[in-house]
Amino acid sequence: MRNVFFVGDELVAGQGDPKALGWTGRVAARTQPLAEDLRFHTLAVPGETTAELSSRWDEEALRRVGPDGVGGSQNFVLFALGRHDVERGVSPTMTRLHLANTLDRASGLGFRAMIAGPPPIAAADKRSIAEYAALTEEAAARRDVPFIDMYGPLARHEQWAMDMDASGGTVPQQAGYGLMAWLVLHSTWHSWLGVEPARTEA
């Protein structure tokens, strides 16, 4: 059995999506048919900072790995980071520390980790989010963890901007979540999980 955990804030929960799928539901729906042993879990807390994520994700994940515990299955965790460190004034130094602790804990538990950086948010300071996205990529590189850039492609994407404007600028809607899912599915997602992508995704 392979457990796959999506950990993050309201974007992981898919808030604002009229189809109630978010990007995680779309990614899981496209990936599940490729391997029968995959089991997906969404661990989302709206408004969460990296400190709050670091303090709770492991306990929640370990509850879901089953009676065999960590040693009885393969476990993967995708940490999808939002904007809340920026909004709540968390310093870059502390963000780096929280991310390092999070990734070290995942490694210590035998979880294979991946980071998805924050997407651009219309209601937030774009420069600060861009700097935060670069920081998260650096943290992933320091621990040799795969990274998905959500900021760069979406900051230049007209449909993303339109979707965010329509939603009020804090969460995307159907089109925006579809774009986020596309970025995950066209990253190192499949090789990270050890599954062959469907031909239509090539």
N, C-alpha and C positions, 0 to 999 in steps of 0.2 A: 504494500500500500504506500502511495506517495501523497502526503498531505501538503497542500499549498495554501499558505496564509497570506491574505492581503491585509496589511496593517496601516492605518492612517486616520484621516479626519473625515469630514462630511463628503469629500469628493470620493473617498473609498465607499462610503455608504450610498452614493448615487443621488444625493439630495438634489432636487430640481429636475430630475429626469422624468418626463411624463410616462415613460415606459417602465419606470422603477427598476431599471437594470444597471444604470451607471456604467462606468468603463469596466469594472470588475466582472459584472454579470455578462457583458459582451465577450470579454476575454475568456471567461470560463466556458461559455457556450460554444465558442470556436475551438477550444482546446480539448474539452472533455471527450469528444468522439475519437480523438487521436490516441487515447490510452485509457483503458477501462479501469486502471488502478488509481487514477487521480481523484483526489477528494479535496474540494475547495472550501475554504473557510474565510469569511469576511469579519475582521475585527476592527470596527470603526468607532471612533469617539469624536463627535463634532467639536471643533474649536481647539483641538489638541496641539500642544507644543511638543518639541522633541523631548523635553524633559519628562513630560507626562506620558508620552509614548514609551520611552525607555523604562519607566517605572512599572508598566503594567502588561506589556505585550507578552512577555515570556510566560507568566502565570496563566494568562488566557489561552495561549497556544498549547501549553503542556496539558491543560485540561482536556484538550481535543485530540490528542495523539493516540488515545485508546489505551486499553489495559496493558499492552506490551511496552508502553512508554517510548522514550526517545529511541531506544535500541531496536524496537520492533518494526520500524518503518523509516522511509526516507522523508525528511521534512524540509520544505522550502518556505522562505518568507520573503515577501516583497514589501519593503517599507516605502510607502507612497507619501511623500512629504508635502504638506500644504504650506500656507502662508503665515501661520499663527506665531511663529517665532518673530517674524518681522512686525506683525501687528501689535504684539505684546512686549516689544522692546528687548527681546533676548539678545545678548551680545553675541557676535560671531564666535568668540572664544568659548562661550558656554554651549553654543550649538555644536561646535566641533567636538567638545567633550561628550555631550549627550549622544551624538551619532557614533563616536568611537566606542563608548560604553555599550550602546545597542548592538553594534556589529560584533564586538568582542564577545558579548553574551550569546549571540546567535552562534558564533563559531564554537564557543565552549560547549554548547548544547548539541552540536553536530548539525545545526540547521544550515542549509545553503541559502545565503542571503543575496538580495538584489535591492537596489535603491532606484526609485522613480523620483526625479526632482520635481519641484513645484511648477505648475503651469502659470502663465500670466493671468492675473486677476484684475479686472477693470477697476474695481473699487480700491485697489491697493497701489502703493507707490511702485511704479514699474522699475525704477532704477534699483530700489532696495530688493525687490523680488529677483531681479536679474543677478544681483550680487549674491543673494542667498542661494539661487540655483547653482551658481558657480562654486560656492562653498560646499554644497551637498555633493557635487561631482568630485571635488577634491577629496572629500571624506571617503567616498567610495573607492577612489583610486588608491588612497593610502592603505586601505585594507584589501585591495585587489578584488573588489566586489563589482559585478556588472552594474552599469548605470544606464538609465533611460532618461534622455533629455526631453522634458516636457515643455520647457520654457522656449528654447530657441525656435523650434518649428512652429509652435502655436502663436508666438509673439508676432509672427509675420503672416499669419493665416487669416484671411478675410472672413471666412465662415466662422472661425472661432470668435473673432471680434463681434460679429453680428449676433451670434448666439449669446454671448455674454451681455451685450447691450440689451437684448430682449429679456434677459432674466433679471436685470437689475444690477449686474456687475459683480455678484459674489459667487455664484455657482453656474456652471453651464447647463444647457438643456440637452435635448436628444442629440443634436448634431455635434455639440462639443464633446459629449461623452463618447460618441462614436469616433471622433478624432483621437481622443486619448487612448481608446482601445486599439486603434490602428497603430499608434506609435508603439504600444507594448508588443503587439503581435508581429511587428516588423523590426523589433530589436533582437537581442540575443535570447529572447524568451524561450523559444523551442529548444535550442541547444542547452540552455540552462536547466531545463526540465528533463532533457534527454529524450525528447519525442521528435518525431519527424513531422514537419509542417505539412498541412494539406497543400496540394498542388495549386489550388486557387489563391493561396496566400504568398506564393513565390513572387 
